[in-house]
Amino acid sequence: MNWIVSPLEIKPDHRERIGPKAYSLSLMAREGFKIPDTLFLTVDAYNAFVNAGGLRERILLELNRKKFKDMRWEEIWDCATRIRNIFLKKQIPEPLNSYLTQKIQSRFTGKTLAVRSSAPDEDASGSSFAGLHESFVNVRGTSSILDHIRLVWASLWSDAALLYRQEIGLDVEKSAMAVVLQETVTGNRSGVIFSQNPNDETQVIIESVYGLNQGLVDGRIEPDRWILDRDKKTVLSHTPAQREHWMIPAEHGVETAPLPEDLSRRPPLSSKEAVGICDLAYRAEELFKAPQDVEWTIKNDTLYVLQSRPITTLSPGETQDKRAWYLSLHRSVENLKALRATIEETLIPEMSKTAKELAEQNITVLSHRQLGDEVRRRQKINQHWVNTYWEEFIPYAHGIRLFGQYYNDALRPDDPYEFMNLLTQTKMASLERNQLMEDLASMVRKDRHLFGRLKAGKLLGLGSEFEEKVNQFIEKFGDLSCAVTGGTECATDTRPLFKLLLEMAVNPSSLASRKNPKDALLLQQRFIDCFQGSKRKQAEELLDLARSSYRLRDDDNIYLGKIEAQLLSAVKEAKSRVESFERRGTHKSELDDLKSVIQDLDYGTDNRKASVRKDQYGVKINPRQLIGQPAGPGLSKGIARVVRQHLDLQDFKHSEILVCDAVDPNMTFIIPLAAGVVERRGGMLIHGAIIAREYGLPCVTGIPDATSLIHTGDEITVDGYLGIVTISKGNKM
Amino acid sequence: MAHYQDIKEQIRKLFANQKLAVLSTHHSGQPYASLVAFVGKKDLKEIFFITSRTTRKFANLSADPRVAILINSSLNMESDFHDAVSVTALGNAKEIHGAEKDEFLRLYLTKHPYLEAFATSPTCAVVGVTITTYVMVKNFQQVMELHIDQ
């Protein structure tokens, strides 16, 4: 068992135990290339870690809760987060720990290290794994180095790595990870060279920045770019960057800092140096017999190779894999900050303004033709905002995930979702709506006359104060009969709002008081105390960003709902005109246009039917225990209310368990009545899970076919700790 | 005496080498069998397992604590008929709490570390079965009983 080897000890049969990245470095060292002082951790070290204390089985239990192909990206992210947390919490077992400690201390005394991934199955795949696994630069101190080794190991199980291996057909359960430990060379200029331009085989490309390479590699610092003639080694073009920042070593890790002015005025490389780097890449190309993508850095005029890998080019007709897309699932703080500014300062005010303008327009005075045009106009407006929702609002939810990882790295909690406690109790529109409903229900509860009239369906003479408050509520949030916020009278013969208020009046909710704000404050303090100096400011900023991201995750649907409600109201007016003429049996050609407009719009519902529990041979199948994701801790038993369409909500009774395909913030007004939430759609950060956590309700998400396997009226138990729903009929078989 | 020691050792070996046992309970006379990840005490007086309180097995043993537990070393091969050893333990089950529970959890997680999230969930119960009799079957049909003095 060889846990650590040095570059000069490497033999060809080591390749599959240290991965191609490490193997290439060892060959370069042997050929006299200047590489930083380096050691390799073989996959044997990784295996010793995961085989101890049942870790491998824990990972596989986590990963096999559900078929991988049935998991949404959010669920894969959740799964990866839980696995990462297991790696963070688990100590490296003896004797591996002592062995690594001794080797690191004796080889790299007082030095900071780069801890890089090197995945052996990159060879088997024939695909590039660039950027897929984690690497860290400028890691200081043995215990921190050991920590980062675990993080590199854990990145084998990141969402992007899991998705990519699945796509290219690698068995992730058989994958392992080697690690490159490299002395940090604090180069003052760094870069990447492609010895052959993937798009033009006569050219070479060099990209270069001041400082460390990290900023260039992760796209945060714009590089200067040179294109050279591959044969003549002459510079064909130089595209300077707007040189404003560089990446430099911090006390721990690296940081982006303003570039000194004298450096910002001149390119990081001279033409002569560019040609020198070209020579280096050609030597690498000759060694590996293929065009290379080489990362390099220059310190005190010495050129170091950090890594070299073959350029992966696509043969004609080959489809591009989705690695870049998987990597784009993670957003940087800078990117999210910019997104926040756009959303908060531009998009939300615009959405509110649009909804208000549409609401103020009197559509009843429009001619039939004008109304048809107006419906189309509103449809376009609505579609524009739906697109904006997907393009801008959805990616912004990554703010929650980014914070989650930051929090877990700092505090290493037992529960990888502890960080959510810092985000709850932010002022969300859905919570404001629910509080207003609770206020109205409280009025009904205290006033027997009012209660009696509502119960008898007498909606006149309810008292001016109550009526005024109800009207204010409807103006802001609609009468709850529509699947969108702000919609009214989608149900013509019922009064969902009053039905729910009566149910709430009889059963006052104690849910709002279940959470303790003091706990959240203590947790916040504990989090902030983990950081000092500029890191503390960064932590506070990230928390603020995550809170805004969390709030908008819910609010955006409410704003979107208000716009859709205005489309709906125009459709309603159109429908009523068509129906009125049809009732009278008259035909008016102007109405044909309105008819076709209405037909074009389809407000769908969850068409999943309750499953038939008996097959043609009379064999009955009953689901007994269904496994999903634990998305809100707690245990509760109650009668299931399966909600397939919005109007099912009005029949919701106190203490029932909401079972639905996908919870939307436009339907979460019934949550204060619910005893638990079960959702087909999976994820810890979906709306159902967010609102359940706000009210301290048990919640299980990601149960495939939840709405067809569970029937309204079934007695079910929601175990929000283990992510299990049990359907019981007493204890009978 | 040597015979007793031999049987005890074989049971201890099964405790150490086998991860799963078959638990038998009943509901109104209808037998019900289920698999459990178990731990047995060295003195053979108790066998423990963990179950969610929402399961049938937990409801059954809460109504009638008499249970049977089968542990065996078969490998799903022909040679099992002469080579495998099975033991059926008979006893009374009850949920355990407090210090005894903590001690058991330590033993359980040493044997089944991958089940930590399950074992420590507030919805799960630690069940201890006080064993009165072991029935050991080996060499296909040789059956010996071991009665435990509690």
Interface residues (C-beta under 8 A of the other chain):
Chain A: G53 G54 L55 E57 R58 L61 R624 Q625 L635 T717 D719 Y721 L722 I724 T726 S728 N731 K732 M733
Chain B: H27 Q30 Y32 S52 T54 T55 R56 A59 N60 A63 H112 P113 Y114 L115 E116 A117 F118 S121 P122 T123 C124
